């Protein structure tokens, strides 16, 4: 009886708490609506347009035209820049300091377009200022010293030295361990850091060139401290252990701002941590550096010069789709065009374009975000991923109404993109004229040229290669003749590489949507029908591209079979 009464009383005390939380949420919503209404009324009164910045892309480069401290003091923000035209968000256009700033900007040759916003709306814009400093405070409680990171990078040169550094630090502070693994990841150019708790120890791994490599095993005794440190850095809740959490933080190394995206997932022996390392150097990759053949590169450049239509790249997670799209943007970026992106998340920041990130909890999804972006008068739109009918439809119509659209889709190959779009509900009469180019890609490791060993093709390999490369279109030129004397490379391993490989390249397949293909799409074709038509038009399959790269000494048979299956 006593326990029953105790539990009932507990429930009674909890219920008002839940009600209070809902009430708080409701009151917050009401206050924000009132705030926006006041801003609307002021806009009507002073004769300037009203804006709600909650669903508006903020151009970081434009924002930086006014120093953050000054913008916060005066309560203004430059939200967009069109050559010499600035879109200025203000709370009160009659404020003396605001008027003084406007006059100052006009003297510098700018034309100012004023928009009235609420204080909450302005705060959203001001939050887009770059947070990076030489020694950056990540939260109010923790910071990562750039000096420490630089010193660690001097000690770490390979996996072995990283292992030694970490093992020497296992009795040190958790912050030092985290700093060491971050420094190691940067020096080794790792894309991901894994902390995996097991029954008696913690497994630490790095993903190097797409492959997970064991670094060391840490004692269980340090894990809770390391976990809490990473959670603090990433802005995650320390007391939540049964739910997945995602966060991010930034560090400064040399002259580069590096973002770390953190994922924490409950497991059998504790929480698994994966930290994605997002380095800005990736976005500077030239299309040629991606490993694209000259004949394919010619086709891509033709399509990038078109002012409208869609370029769709497909492949699984981690196949380099986003990097390829960023390379497209770098190729076409000029001061006279406006490029807006919607991503999940923003992996790399690019100067000169407006980047936005989906925030489902704030109702800023790919669907309604893309709808808002179209109204921002862009020339080029990048949609991080097409996941549903609504996003696909808006993207397709944008491509049909004067925009060049880049996006990605999860399919196994290029020809599978069209049936996938039809499955999503997009009508063939929309797909056919909207898409200019379809691509699919994977990433293969480059064989290390410093230690690779030459060998002759086996009879079986020669036979298979000839079969795969049969009926190659005339646009493809092999650097080597394929015969019994053809030599290929085999990975060995040295101090300059990771197990015989260094860096990655794309293997891809692509085809343009020509008149014949358009007519075919209108009849909802099967993948076989699309592939047959594509081959007629000079289609080169991904497997063929991989074999060409093996013959040319760029990668190995073993690596191609690891990613694509038996050749």
C-alpha positions in Angstrom: 0.0 0.0 0.0 2.7 2.4 1.0 4.6 1.9 -2.3 1.4 2.4 -4.2 0.6 5.7 -2.5 4.2 6.8 -2.9 4.1 6.2 -6.7 0.7 7.9 -7.0 2.0 11.0 -5.2 5.1 10.9 -7.5 2.8 10.9 -10.6 0.8 13.8 -9.2 3.9 15.9 -8.7 5.2 15.1 -12.2 2.0 16.0 -14.1 2.0 19.8 -13.4 5.7 19.9 -14.5 4.8 18.5 -17.9 2.0 21.0 -18.1 4.3 23.8 -17.2 6.7 22.9 -20.0 3.9 22.9 -22.6 2.7 26.2 -21.2 6.2 27.7 -21.5 6.5 26.5 -25.1 3.1 28.0 -25.8 3.9 31.4 -24.2 7.3 31.5 -26.0 5.4 30.9 -29.3 2.9 33.6 -28.5 5.6 36.1 -27.5 7.5 35.5 -30.8 4.3 36.0 -32.8 3.6 39.2 -31.0 7.2 40.3 -31.6 6.8 39.6 -35.4 3.4 41.5 -35.4 5.1 44.5 -33.9 7.8 44.4 -36.5 5.1 44.2 -39.2 3.3 47.2 -37.8 6.5 49.2 -37.6 7.3 48.3 -41.3 3.9 49.6 -42.4 4.3 52.8 -40.4 7.8 53.7 -41.7 7.2 52.4 -45.3 9.9 49.7 -45.4 9.3 46.0 -46.2 9.1 43.5 -43.3 11.1 40.3 -43.2 11.0 37.2 -41.0 14.6 35.8 -41.1 13.6 32.4 -39.6 13.4 30.9 -43.1 15.8 33.1 -44.9 19.3 32.2 -46.1 21.9 34.5 -44.6 25.0 35.3 -46.7 28.0 35.0 -44.4 30.3 37.1 -46.6 27.8 39.9 -46.6 27.3 39.7 -42.9 31.0 40.2 -42.3 30.9 43.7 -44.0 29.9 45.0 -40.5 32.0 43.8 -37.5 30.0 41.6 -35.2 30.4 43.9 -32.2 29.2 46.9 -34.1 26.2 45.0 -35.6 25.2 43.7 -32.2 25.5 47.2 -30.7 23.5 49.0 -33.4 21.2 46.1 -33.9 21.6 45.7 -37.7 22.8 42.9 -40.0 23.7 42.8 -43.7 21.7 39.7 -44.8 22.5 39.8 -48.5 24.8 41.4 -51.0 24.2 41.9 -54.7 27.4 43.5 -56.1 27.0 47.0 -54.7 23.5 46.6 -53.3 23.2 45.6 -49.6 20.1 44.2 -47.9 20.1 45.6 -44.4 18.0 44.1 -41.6 17.2 46.7 -38.9 15.1 47.0 -35.8 14.5 50.7 -36.0 15.4 52.7 -39.1 15.0 56.0 -37.2 17.7 55.2 -34.7 20.6 57.7 -35.0 23.3 55.0 -34.9 21.5 53.0 -37.6 21.1 56.1 -39.8 24.8 57.0 -39.3 25.8 53.4 -40.4 23.6 53.6 -43.5 25.2 57.0 -44.4 28.7 55.4 -43.9 27.8 52.5 -46.2 26.4 54.8 -48.8 29.6 56.8 -48.8 31.5 53.6 -49.5 29.4 53.3 -52.7 26.7 50.9 -51.6 23.0 51.2 -52.3 21.0 50.2 -49.2 17.7 48.3 -49.1 16.2 48.4 -45.7 14.1 45.6 -44.2 12.3 45.7 -40.8 12.8 42.7 -38.6 12.1 41.6 -35.1 14.7 41.2 -32.4 14.4 37.4 -32.5 14.8 37.5 -36.3 17.8 39.7 -36.1 19.4 37.4 -33.5 19.1 34.5 -36.0 21.0 36.5 -38.5 23.7 37.6 -36.1 24.2 33.9 -35.0 25.7 33.3 -38.5 28.9 35.3 -37.7 31.9 33.1 -37.9 32.9 32.0 -34.4 36.5 31.1 -35.2 39.4 32.5 -33.2 43.1 31.5 -32.8 42.2 30.0 -29.4 38.5 29.3 -29.8 36.0 28.9 -27.0 33.6 26.2 -28.0 31.1 26.5 -25.2 31.1 28.6 -22.1 33.0 25.9 -20.3 35.7 24.5 -22.6 38.2 25.5 -25.2 40.8 24.0 -27.5 44.2 25.7 -27.7 45.6 26.0 -31.1 49.1 26.1 -29.6 48.6 22.6 -28.1 47.3 21.2 -31.4 50.3 22.6 -33.3 52.8 21.0 -30.7 51.0 17.7 -31.0 51.2 17.7 -34.8 55.0 18.0 -34.5 55.0 14.8 -32.4 52.6 12.8 -34.7 53.7 11.7 -38.1 51.9 8.3 -38.6 49.6 5.8 -37.0 52.5 4.4 -34.8 53.5 7.8 -33.4 49.8 8.7 -32.7 49.4 5.4 -30.9 52.5 6.2 -28.7 51.3 9.7 -27.9 47.8 8.4 -26.9 49.1 5.6 -24.8 51.4 8.0 -22.9 48.4 10.2 -22.2 46.0 7.6 -20.8 46.8 8.8 -17.3 46.6 12.4 -18.2 43.5 14.7 -18.5 40.7 13.8 -20.8 41.1 17.2 -22.6 44.7 16.2 -23.5 43.6 12.8 -24.9 40.9 14.5 -27.0 43.3 17.1 -28.3 45.8 14.4 -29.2 43.3 12.3 -31.2 42.1 15.5 -33.0 45.7 16.5 -33.9 46.3 12.9 -35.1 43.2 13.0 -37.2 44.3 16.3 -38.8 47.9 15.2 -39.5 46.8 11.9 -41.0 43.9 13.5 -42.9 41.3 11.2 -41.4 37.7 11.7 -42.3 36.2 10.2 -39.1 37.2 9.3 -35.5 35.6 6.3 -33.8 35.5 5.6 -30.1 33.9 2.1 -29.7 33.5 0.8 -26.1 33.9 -3.0 -25.7 33.6 -5.3 -22.7 37.1 -4.6 -21.3 38.5 -1.7 -23.3 37.8 1.2 -25.7 38.7 0.7 -29.4 39.9 3.9 -31.1 39.9 3.9 -34.9 40.4 6.5 -37.7 38.9 6.3 -41.2 41.8 6.9 -43.6 41.0 7.1 -47.3 37.7 5.5 -46.7 39.0 2.5 -44.7 38.9 2.2 -40.9 42.3 1.7 -39.3 42.9 0.6 -35.7 44.9 3.2 -33.7 44.9 1.8 -30.2 42.8 0.4 -27.3 42.2 2.7 -24.3 41.3 1.5 -20.7 37.7 1.7 -19.7 38.6 3.9 -16.7 39.2 7.0 -18.9 36.2 6.6 -21.1 33.5 8.5 -19.1 35.9 11.5 -18.8 36.7 11.4 -22.6 33.0 11.0 -23.4 32.0 14.0 -21.2 34.7 16.1 -22.7 33.5 15.4 -26.2 29.9 16.0 -25.2 30.9 19.4 -23.7 32.7 20.4 -26.8 29.8 19.4 -29.0 27.1 21.0 -26.9 25.5 17.7 -26.0 23.7 16.8 -22.7 26.0 15.0 -20.2 23.1 13.2 -18.4 21.5 11.6 -21.5 22.9 8.1 -22.1 19.9 6.2 -23.5 19.3 8.4 -26.6 21.3 9.2 -29.7 22.7 12.8 -29.8 24.2 14.9 -32.5 26.3 18.0 -32.1 29.3 19.9 -33.6 32.2 22.2 -32.7 35.0 24.0 -34.5 38.7 24.2 -34.0 41.4 26.4 -35.6 44.5 24.8 -37.0 47.1 26.9 -38.8 45.1 29.1 -41.1 42.1 26.7 -41.5 38.8 26.5 -39.7 37.9 22.9 -39.2 34.5 21.7 -38.1 33.9 18.5 -36.2 30.4 16.9 -36.4 29.8 14.5 -33.4 27.4 11.6 -33.2 26.8 9.7 -30.0 24.9 6.4 -30.0 24.0 4.1 -27.1 25.6 0.6 -27.3 25.9 -2.6 -25.4 29.0 -1.4 -23.4 28.5 2.3 -23.4 28.0 5.2 -25.9 29.7 4.9 -29.3 31.2 8.2 -30.5 31.9 9.1 -34.2 33.4 12.5 -35.0 33.3 13.5 -38.7 36.3 15.9 -39.6 35.2 18.5 -42.1 38.2 20.2 -43.5 37.9 23.2 -45.8 40.7 22.0 -48.1 38.2 19.6 -49.8 36.1 22.3 -51.4 39.2 23.7 -53.3 39.5 20.5 -55.3 39.5 21.0 -59.0 37.4 18.7 -61.1 40.5 17.2 -62.6 41.8 16.3 -59.1 38.7 14.1 -58.6 40.1 11.6 -61.1 37.5 12.3 -63.8 38.6 11.2 -67.3 39.1 13.9 -69.9 36.2 12.7 -72.1 33.8 12.8 -69.1 35.2 16.1 -68.0 34.4 17.6 -71.4 30.8 16.5 -71.0 30.5 17.9 -67.5 32.0 21.2 -68.5 29.4 21.5 -71.3 26.6 20.9 -68.9 28.0 23.4 -66.3 27.9 26.1 -68.9 24.1 25.7 -69.3 22.0 28.3 -67.4 19.1 26.0 -66.6 18.4 22.3 -65.9 19.5 19.8 -63.3 22.7 17.8 -62.8 21.9 14.9 -60.5 24.7 12.8 -58.9 23.9 9.5 -57.3 25.5 6.9 -55.0 25.5 5.6 -51.4 26.6 7.6 -48.3 30.3 8.3 -48.4 30.7 8.1 -52.2 31.9 11.7 -52.6 28.7 13.1 -54.1 28.8 16.3 -52.0 32.5 16.9 -52.8 31.7 16.6 -56.5 28.9 19.2 -56.2 31.2 21.6 -54.4 33.7 21.2 -57.2 30.9 22.1 -59.6 30.3 25.3 -57.6 34.0 26.2 -57.5 34.1 25.8 -61.3 31.2 28.1 -62.1 31.5 30.6 -59.2 31.8 34.2 -60.4 30.7 37.5 -58.9 27.9 38.0 -61.4 25.8 34.9 -60.3 24.0 34.1 -57.1 24.3 30.6 -55.7 22.2 29.4 -52.7 22.5 26.0 -51.1 20.3 24.0 -48.7 22.2 21.3 -46.9 22.0 18.8 -44.1 24.4 19.7 -42.6 26.6 22.5 -44.1 29.8 20.5 -44.4 32.1 23.2 -45.8 31.8 26.9 -46.0 32.3 28.5 -49.4 33.0 32.2 -49.8 30.7 34.1 -52.2 27.6 31.9 -51.9 24.7 31.8 -49.5 24.5 28.5 -47.6 21.6 27.4 -45.4 21.1 24.3 -43.2 17.9 22.4 -42.7 16.4 22.6 -39.2 13.4 20.3 -39.0 12.6 21.4 -35.4 12.1 24.9 -36.7 10.2 23.6 -39.7 13.0 24.5 -42.1 13.1 21.4 -44.2 14.4 20.7 -47.7 10.9 21.2 -48.9 10.0 24.6 -47.5 13.6 25.8 -47.4 13.8 25.2 -51.2 10.5 26.9 -51.7 12.0 30.0 -49.9 15.3 29.8 -51.8 13.5 30.0 -55.2 12.0 33.3 -54.1 15.5 34.7 -53.4 16.3 35.2 -57.1 19.2 32.6 -57.4 20.9 31.6 -60.6 22.2 28.3 -59.2 20.7 26.2 -56.4 22.4 23.3 -54.6 20.0 20.9 -52.9 22.0 18.6 -50.5 19.7 15.6 -51.1 16.4 14.8 -52.7 14.6 12.6 -50.2 10.9 12.9 -51.0 8.3 13.9 -53.6 7.9 17.5 -52.4 11.6 18.3 -52.6 12.0 16.6 -55.9 9.0 18.4 -57.4 10.2 21.9 -56.3 13.8 21.1 -57.5 12.5 19.9 -60.9 10.3 22.9 -61.4 13.2 25.2 -60.4 15.3 23.5 -63.1 12.5 24.2 -65.6 12.0 27.8 -64.7 15.4 29.4 -65.3 17.7 27.9 -62.6 20.7 25.5 -62.7 20.1 22.9 -60.0 22.6 20.5 -58.4 21.5 17.7 -56.2 22.1 14.1 -55.0 19.9 11.0 -54.9 20.5 7.6 -53.2 20.6 5.0 -56.0 23.1 2.4 -57.0 23.8 3.7 -60.5 23.0 6.5 -62.9 20.2 4.8 -64.8 18.4 3.9 -61.5 17.8 7.7 -60.8 14.9 8.0 -63.3 12.9 5.0 -62.0 13.6 6.3 -58.4 12.2 9.8 -59.3 9.1 8.1 -60.8 8.7 6.0 -57.7 8.8 9.3 -55.6 5.8 10.5 -57.7 7.5 12.8 -60.2 5.7 12.6 -63.6 7.9 11.6 -66.6 6.8 14.8 -68.5 8.5 16.8 -65.7 11.6 14.6 -65.4 12.5 14.5 -69.1 13.0 18.2 -69.8 14.3 19.0 -66.3 17.4 16.8 -66.1 20.5 17.6 -68.2 23.0 15.1 -66.8 22.9 12.0 -64.6 25.9 10.8 -62.7 26.8 8.0 -60.3 30.1 7.6 -58.5 32.1 5.7 -55.9 35.5 6.4 -54.3 38.5 4.2 -54.9 41.9 4.6 -53.1 44.8 5.7 -55.2 47.7 3.3 -55.2 50.9 4.9 -53.7 53.3 5.6 -56.6 56.3 5.5 -54.3 56.0 1.9 -53.2 53.7 0.2 -55.7 55.0 -2.9 -57.5 54.4 -3.6 -61.2 53.1 -7.0 -62.3 51.7 -8.6 -65.4 48.0 -9.2 -65.8 46.9 -12.8 -65.3 45.3 -14.6 -68.1 41.9 -14.5 -66.3 42.3 -10.7 -65.6 43.2 -10.1 -69.2 40.2 -12.0 -70.4 37.8 -10.2 -68.0 39.2 -6.8 -68.8 38.7 -7.3 -72.5 35.2 -8.4 -71.9 34.4 -5.4 -69.6 36.0 -2.9 -72.1 34.2 -4.4 -75.1 32.4 -1.8 -77.2 33.9 1.3 -75.5 32.8 4.5 -77.3 35.3 6.2 -79.5 35.6 9.1 -77.1 37.5 7.0 -74.6 41.2 6.7 -75.2 43.3 4.1 -73.3 46.8 5.2 -72.3 48.1 1.6 -72.6 47.4 -1.2 -75.0 45.6 -4.1 -73.4 47.5 -7.4 -74.1 49.6 -10.1 -72.5 52.4 -7.6 -71.8 50.2 -5.1 -70.0 51.5 -4.3 -66.5 49.4 -3.0 -63.6 50.2 -1.9 -60.1 50.0 -3.8 -56.8 49.9 -2.0 -53.4 52.8 -2.6 -51.1 53.0 0.0 -48.2 55.6 2.5 -47.1 56.0 5.5 -44.7 54.3 7.8 -47.3 51.0 5.9 -47.5 48.4 3.9 -45.6 48.8 0.2 -46.5 49.9 1.0 -50.0 47.3 3.7 -50.8 47.3 7.5 -50.6 44.2 9.6 -51.3 41.1 8.7 -53.3 39.6 9.2 -56.7 36.1 9.0 -58.2 35.0 6.2 -60.5 31.9 7.3 -62.2 29.4 6.8 -65.0 27.3 9.5 -66.6 25.0 10.2 -69.5 23.3 13.3 -71.0 19.6 13.4 -71.5 19.3 13.8 -75.3 16.2 14.0 -77.4 16.0 10.2 -77.8 16.3 9.7 -74.0 13.7 12.4 -73.3 11.2 10.5 -75.6 12.0 7.3 -73.7 11.5 8.8 -70.2 8.1 10.0 -71.2 7.0 6.3 -71.4 8.2 5.4 -67.8 11.0 3.1 -69.0 12.7 0.3 -67.1 16.3 0.4 -66.0 17.2 -2.0 -68.8 15.6 0.2 -71.5 17.4 3.3 -70.1 20.8 1.5 -70.0 20.3 0.3 -73.6 19.5 3.8 -74.8 22.5 5.2 -72.8 24.9 2.7 -74.3 23.8 3.8 -77.8 24.6 7.3 -76.8 28.2 6.4 -75.6 27.6 5.4 -72.0 30.7 4.2 -70.0 29.8 2.1 -67.0 31.4 2.6 -63.6 33.1 -0.8 -63.8 34.6 0.2 -67.2 35.9 3.4 -65.6 37.5 1.4 -62.8 39.3 -1.0 -65.2 40.6 2.0 -67.2 42.0 3.4 -64.0 43.6 0.1 -63.2 45.3 -0.1 -66.6 46.5 3.5 -66.3 48.2 2.7 -62.9 45.9 4.9 -60.8 44.4 2.1 -58.6 44.5 -1.7 -58.1 42.4 -4.7 -58.9 42.0 -5.4 -55.2 40.7 -1.9 -54.5 38.2 -1.9 -57.4 36.9 -5.3 -56.3 36.6 -4.1 -52.7 34.2 -1.3 -53.7 32.5 -2.6 -56.9 32.7 -6.4 -56.5 34.3 -9.1 -58.7 35.7 -7.7 -62.0 
